[in-house]
Amino acid sequence: MKVRLLFSTLFALVFSASTYAQESKVSYVDYVNTLMGTDSAFDLSNGNTYPAIALPWGMNFWTPQTAEMGDGWAYKYDDYKIRGIKQTHQPSPWLNDYAAFSLMAVTGDLKFEEEERASWFSHKAETAKPHYYSVYLADYDVTAEVAPTERAAHFKFTFPDSDSSYIVLDAFNKGSMVKIIPEERKIIGYARNNHGGVPENFHNYFVAQFDKDFEIKHTWKDDWELQRNSTSAEADHVGAIIGFKTKKGEEVNVKVASSFISAEQAQLNLDSEIGDRDFEEVKTNAKKIWNQELGKIKVEGENSDHIETFYSSLYRVLLFPRRFHEINKEGERVHYSPYNGKILPGYMFTDNGFWDTFRAVFPFFNMMYPELNKKIMAGLANTYKESGWLPEWASPGHRGVMIGSNSAPIIVDAYLKGNVYPEDVDVLFEAILKNANVEEGRPVSSVGREGVDYYNELGYVPYNVDIHENAARTLEYAYADWTIAEMAKELGKEKIADRFYKQAYNYKKLFDPSTNLMRGKNEDGTFQEPFNPLKWGDAFTEGNSLHYTWSVFQDINGLIDLMGGKKAFTKKLDTVFEMPPKFDDSYYGFTIHEIREMQIVNMGNYAHGNQPIQHMIYLYNYAGQPWKTQQRIREVLTKLYAPTPDGYPGDEDNGQTSAWYVFSSLGFYPVTPGASQYVIGSPLFDKATLQLENGNKFEIIANQNSEDNFYIESASLNGQEWDKTYLNYKDLMQGGTLKFELTDTPNTNRAVNKEALPFSLSSDKN
């Protein structure tokens, strides 16, 4: 694509291959393409992303809006008009946005209705970076720029010579208010738009401070009814318009902040985060923050596309979950609770789906951001205190989306790695036990465990009791049970540990030896009939039996035994890649985008674009064929990802698909969060350096790395031979060097004995 060609050419001109990403003065944000994944739609996802102008984990993001108000696909790469730059909190188009409002500049005849005000733009006159966005609004001869802070942003509009220049603030529908205060050059108001998960008193209060006097002041009410010379409006959908004369090249600055607590807090956020700083100061500070975070991992190699993809993906990993807490005038950390509507002390994070992010995002935080993860865990404790339940999908409050009990692996993995504050341990353990025991009172279907009474009685959620995706639930509950057992054991609660270790083997109840696959089971113990392993949905979640059979994170060795040994196991793995991309979409009644994304990439039935199967390639390690993992990993890294608008293989859900890339390109992956190991794949880069939070550095060196050399001939850890298919968390955190010697030929004798294999419950003592 042209964008990819342009980026590659620029990098080739500026950097030689040997020095790329090596210099300490390098600006990592310059390698990030925030448009990666924006060439997406309802029926085909190449990421389902939008260009987020934000700080890492910021409370507010900003994004150019090409789609109409309320469309989850707010920015589509192939659109050609911009309606405004909006404050967004959207974690996914499937969850949609909340608390959004936008700013737009127009000149000439007043155009404020959404369709009419939209301006043609070109990617050739657009700069999209994490810390800065600029676009030329061709219809108005205006350049719009924005730079973010955590809870505020600084806009700069450069106008032409015009007697009629305007800035339009659209507060969106579902309840909004605006008030223009000319003597203070200010607009204040609130936006209440949402798609669920909010209390009745939910508001996003905003303040916009201008540096130019208003000569024109209008508002509008519902149905775009213009209220001339009006300074206030409150209805379902309102907005504000201010106007003035401008000279050619005149810059009008707007400092904008918001708060979920109050209008006064919004002003405080503006004063504390921007204050008297000018646009360049805000932009420079945002760039500094991003470079600091992105630069904690330095990758080196000859392929500029790979490095651009790495930092574009790392940027996505560092966006969610968002901070939902604010700092009050006393300097205290407080938050509006999206669960009970009260203003309460302490941390709160939101906009995360744990079904996605337990796999790699939170293990990444435990590796690179342990202090942040302690705060996120404190936020989870507050969620439990405020709602009585742990979140599984929060946006901003509980949402009834997806399945599983994946708050448990996230909490346990953090606890076992020392990343939970002592005062939160008992609260969080109580919360994960409640999830595993209590059916009643769950606020939405995704919270707690749907079908937990069946599960605790039978060891599985039955197929024929009107609980959809029952087999997937059973497998995920069994894995969560293992993590609970691990935490209980560490806490000295042996009786609880024994119970959950036993339940961790519940995956066996769904294994069908006649097909060597997982299969839905009825309440009477019979397997579902008919059974089509290619049927998506039904007993499974956004996948089929071929995908979910491998979701035994805690006991891959046990799964190997069920299948009749390593030979049968690897044959089944091979089959997934080698068979045609056939599917049965009858459960949905149409071909969902996840199916289409599997179908079109020519990798058989391997559906990397969705999360359930993303760990599968690493499982060859458990069966003594690590070279197949190495080959497949390199194939996925180089075939399915690119720093382009169509650069993801499917949904980029809250950083998970990006985190898979980041981990896998480094050479290892957390197959079993809660365990103390990473499973080794094949490093993509010649060298990667991790600057750990504890002050240690860990280096990964891949000698003879090339397009053809991706097989591991040998490896050493701190100078000692490393004949294993895993890396210990402890060894990584102590710092050191993991060195690989790569070749173009598989070494079928390396790391194949029993001692080389990663953790499995049935082959390790508890």
Disulfide bonds with the S-S distance in Angstrom:
none
